[in-house]
Amino acid sequence: MLNDLSKEIRREVLTEAYKHKHGHIASCFSCVEILLAIKEIMKPEDFFILSKGHAILAEIAVFGKEISCFKTGSLGHGIGVGAGIALANPESNVYVVVGDGELQEGSSLEALNFIMGPAFDRDNLIVLIDENHFQASRKIHWPLHKDYIGKSCVSLVDGHRPDKIIEEIQFNYRILFCETTKGMGVSFIEANPVRFHTDICTEIEQSQALQELS
């Protein structure tokens, strides 16, 4: 069950998407609580990368502005760039939010394997994977966390529970597979996440969605 802040963030995403006739609503909704968790623990000297840059409306709604230090175009670069920033700034934490579909990019998998290997000896890079089980318009049938769970730095967590996400980070897990629902919070968006990956609501749908989030 979503709290009032989570609902408020989703209402803002809906409002901005409807206003500008553009936005990836379902993808934004799946990562709201991940972003709220990061906001709660992030320090001024820390870095943030929204590797799934199409969820920028959620980023702006949570943080009040775009704070990602790396602007993503083509997906697949956030983890690698984050690793470099972490190596160059050992006193700062680097938080990277990645989509699970994005992990099918070779560059993402190579970067993920690099930071789990012996050559990367830092613990200041935290990768949070929004595992909503979709890659744009396609369902991901193999949960990617199954290839990594069991490794000492990897955790599986409820991605709609900021308190649990923070708890896992405090336990020193550095790769978090955050189990989420694409379109979380609005019934008809959850039921049709493929359409609302790119579509915005009609006037009637917008009213219904805002009512569900009231």
C-alpha positions as CSV (number, residue, x, y, z in Angstrom):
1,M,0.0,0.0,0.0
2,L,1.4,3.4,-1.0
3,N,1.8,6.2,1.5
4,D,0.8,9.8,0.9
5,L,4.2,10.9,-0.4
6,S,4.4,8.1,-2.9
7,K,0.9,9.0,-4.2
8,E,1.8,12.7,-4.4
9,I,4.9,11.9,-6.5
10,R,2.8,9.8,-8.9
11,R,0.2,12.5,-9.2
12,E,3.0,15.0,-10.1
13,V,4.3,12.6,-12.8
14,L,0.9,12.2,-14.2
15,T,0.3,15.9,-14.2
16,E,3.5,16.7,-16.0
17,A,3.1,13.9,-18.5
18,Y,-0.4,15.0,-19.3
19,K,0.6,18.7,-19.5
20,H,3.5,18.0,-22.0
21,K,1.8,15.1,-23.8
22,H,4.8,13.0,-23.3
23,G,6.3,10.7,-20.6
24,H,7.0,7.1,-19.7
25,I,4.5,6.9,-16.9
26,A,4.7,3.2,-16.1
27,S,8.5,3.2,-15.9
28,C,8.3,6.2,-13.6
29,F,5.8,4.6,-11.3
30,S,8.0,1.5,-10.8
31,C,11.0,3.4,-9.5
32,V,9.4,6.1,-7.2
33,E,10.2,4.3,-3.9
34,I,13.7,3.5,-5.1
35,L,14.3,7.2,-5.7
36,L,12.7,8.2,-2.4
37,A,15.0,5.8,-0.5
38,I,18.1,7.4,-2.2
39,K,16.9,10.9,-1.4
40,E,16.6,10.0,2.3
41,I,20.2,8.8,2.6
42,M,22.0,10.7,0.0
43,K,24.5,13.3,1.2
44,P,25.6,16.5,-0.6
45,E,28.9,15.0,-1.6
46,D,27.3,11.9,-3.1
47,F,26.6,11.3,-6.8
48,F,23.4,10.0,-8.5
49,I,22.9,8.5,-12.0
50,L,19.5,7.7,-13.4
51,S,20.6,5.2,-16.0
52,K,17.0,4.6,-17.0
53,G,16.8,8.2,-18.1
54,H,13.3,7.8,-19.5
55,A,12.0,7.9,-15.9
56,I,13.2,11.5,-15.6
57,L,9.7,12.8,-14.6
58,A,10.0,10.6,-11.4
59,E,13.5,12.0,-10.7
60,I,12.2,15.6,-11.0
61,A,9.1,14.8,-8.9
62,V,11.2,13.3,-6.1
63,F,14.2,15.6,-6.0
64,G,12.6,18.8,-7.2
65,K,15.0,19.0,-10.2
66,E,17.2,16.9,-12.4
67,I,20.2,15.8,-10.3
68,S,21.6,13.0,-12.3
69,C,25.3,13.7,-12.9
70,F,25.3,11.8,-16.2
71,K,22.7,12.3,-18.9
72,T,21.7,9.0,-20.5
73,G,20.7,8.8,-24.2
74,S,21.2,5.2,-25.3
75,L,20.7,2.9,-22.3
76,G,23.5,0.7,-20.8
77,H,26.1,3.2,-19.6
78,G,25.1,4.1,-16.1
79,I,26.9,1.3,-14.2
80,G,30.2,1.8,-16.0
81,V,30.1,5.5,-15.6
82,G,29.2,5.1,-11.9
83,A,32.1,2.7,-11.4
84,G,34.5,5.4,-12.8
85,I,33.0,8.1,-10.6
86,A,33.2,5.8,-7.5
87,L,36.9,5.1,-8.2
88,A,37.7,8.8,-8.6
89,N,35.7,9.8,-5.5
90,P,36.4,7.3,-2.8
91,E,34.9,9.5,-0.1
92,S,31.5,9.8,-1.8
93,N,28.8,7.3,-2.5
94,V,27.5,6.8,-6.0
95,Y,23.9,5.7,-6.5
96,V,22.9,4.3,-9.9
97,V,19.3,3.3,-10.8
98,V,19.1,0.9,-13.7
99,G,16.2,-0.8,-15.5
100,D,16.2,-4.6,-15.6
101,G,15.7,-4.5,-19.4
102,E,18.8,-2.4,-19.6
103,L,20.8,-5.2,-18.2
104,Q,20.4,-7.0,-21.6
105,E,22.9,-4.4,-22.9
106,G,26.3,-5.9,-23.1
107,S,27.9,-2.8,-21.6
108,S,25.6,-3.1,-18.5
109,L,26.5,-6.7,-17.9
110,E,30.2,-6.2,-18.4
111,A,30.1,-3.3,-16.0
112,L,28.0,-5.3,-13.5
113,N,30.5,-8.2,-13.6
114,F,33.4,-5.7,-13.3
115,I,32.1,-4.2,-10.1
116,M,31.5,-7.7,-8.6
117,G,35.0,-8.8,-9.5
118,P,38.4,-8.5,-7.6
119,A,39.6,-5.5,-9.7
120,F,36.9,-3.3,-8.2
121,D,37.8,-2.9,-4.5
122,R,35.4,-0.1,-3.5
123,D,32.2,-0.2,-1.5
124,N,30.9,3.3,-2.4
125,L,29.0,2.3,-5.6
126,I,25.4,1.2,-5.0
127,V,23.5,-0.1,-8.0
128,L,19.7,-0.3,-7.6
129,I,18.0,-2.4,-10.3
130,D,14.4,-1.6,-11.0
131,E,13.2,-5.1,-11.7
132,N,9.8,-4.5,-13.1
133,H,10.1,-7.4,-15.5
134,F,9.6,-5.4,-18.7
135,Q,11.9,-4.2,-21.4
136,A,9.9,-1.4,-23.0
137,S,7.1,-3.3,-24.7
138,R,8.4,-6.8,-24.0
139,K,7.9,-9.0,-20.9
140,I,11.2,-10.3,-19.4
141,H,10.4,-13.9,-18.5
142,W,13.6,-14.8,-16.7
143,P,14.1,-12.8,-13.5
144,L,17.6,-11.5,-13.8
145,H,18.3,-11.6,-10.1
146,K,18.4,-15.4,-10.3
147,D,21.8,-15.1,-12.0
148,Y,23.3,-13.1,-9.1
149,I,21.5,-13.9,-5.9
150,G,23.8,-15.7,-3.5
151,K,26.8,-13.5,-4.1
152,S,27.8,-11.6,-0.9
153,C,27.1,-8.1,-2.2
154,V,23.8,-8.8,-3.9
155,S,20.3,-8.5,-2.3
156,L,16.7,-8.9,-3.4
157,V,14.3,-6.4,-1.9
158,D,10.8,-5.1,-2.2
159,G,11.3,-2.1,-4.5
160,H,8.2,-0.3,-3.2
161,R,9.5,-0.3,0.4
162,P,12.0,2.6,0.9
163,D,12.6,1.5,4.4
164,K,13.7,-2.0,3.3
165,I,15.9,-0.6,0.5
166,I,17.7,1.7,3.0
167,E,18.1,-1.2,5.4
168,E,19.8,-3.4,2.8
169,I,22.1,-0.6,1.8
170,Q,23.0,-0.1,5.5
171,F,23.7,-3.9,5.7
172,N,26.4,-3.1,3.0
173,Y,24.7,-4.7,0.1
174,R,25.9,-2.9,-3.0
175,I,23.8,-4.5,-5.8
176,L,20.1,-4.4,-5.0
177,F,17.5,-6.1,-7.3
178,C,14.4,-4.1,-6.4
179,E,11.3,-6.1,-7.2
180,T,8.7,-3.7,-8.6
181,T,5.5,-3.5,-10.5
182,K,5.5,-1.5,-13.7
183,G,2.8,1.2,-13.4
184,M,2.5,0.6,-9.6
185,G,-0.3,2.7,-8.0
186,V,-2.9,2.9,-10.7
187,S,-4.9,-0.2,-11.5
188,F,-5.4,0.3,-15.3
189,I,-1.7,1.3,-15.8
190,E,-0.6,-1.8,-13.9
191,A,-2.9,-3.8,-16.1
192,N,-1.5,-2.4,-19.3
193,P,2.2,-1.4,-18.7
194,V,3.2,-1.9,-22.3
195,R,0.8,0.8,-23.5
196,F,1.8,3.2,-20.8
197,H,5.4,2.8,-21.4
198,T,5.0,5.6,-23.9
199,D,1.3,6.6,-23.9
200,I,-0.2,9.3,-21.7
201,C,-3.6,9.2,-20.2
202,T,-6.8,10.3,-22.0
203,E,-8.8,13.0,-20.2
204,I,-11.0,10.4,-18.6
205,E,-8.1,8.1,-17.6
206,Q,-6.3,11.1,-16.1
207,S,-9.2,11.8,-13.9
208,Q,-9.5,8.2,-12.9
209,A,-5.8,7.9,-12.2
210,L,-5.7,11.0,-10.0
211,Q,-8.8,9.7,-8.1
212,E,-7.0,6.4,-7.4
213,L,-4.0,8.3,-6.1
214,S,-6.0,10.7,-3.9
